[in-house]
């Protein structure tokens, strides 16, 4: 490898990291704007939140659907990455499970307008839905298994079952201000716990 090759290699890595960081900043800004104003939030507002020009957004995401789908993938990735991190940082596996389900619930109830974009007749629906399951079901399984092995919840629950239950409880959360999906999900998660005084590790 000659000197010019070394010079190119030494700068391409940081540039790629900067590009990834800038895109994460943009997607975080778009997600926050969607929570506040729905997926029709003006691009200028998203650009202002991200500290970039509108042209930067259009260069990365030519259509609003492209941006919405990228935000969806970004939030799924963040939720998936949070599971193992919470197991490492939380005082107990159940506490990690409880907090992760809270993040998952927030994702479901604040994805303003994403459902309309991701209907089954959308050509990207199957790919996105499969990615959603592939990324998040194993994380939920890991959290459930850890809490069961620690004797905190009853054994035998599957991640897909719990996620579907949470999803059903979140239906309509954005249309009825009297309905508190997070409160109902909290009751569901509390119901997983073993009765008081029965904290022995579960037989697997």
Buried (B, 14 or more C-beta within 10 A) or exposed (E): EEEEEEEEEEEEEEEEEEEEEBBBBBBBBBBBBBBEBBBEBEBEBBBBBBEBEEEBBBEBBEEBBBBBBBBBBBBBBBBBEBBBEBBEEBEBBBBBBBBBBBBBBBBBBBBBBBEEBBEEEBEBEEEBEEBBBEBBBEBBBBBBBBBBBBBBBBBEBEBEEBBEBBBEBBEEBBEEEEBEBBEBBBEBBEEBBBEEEEEEEBEE
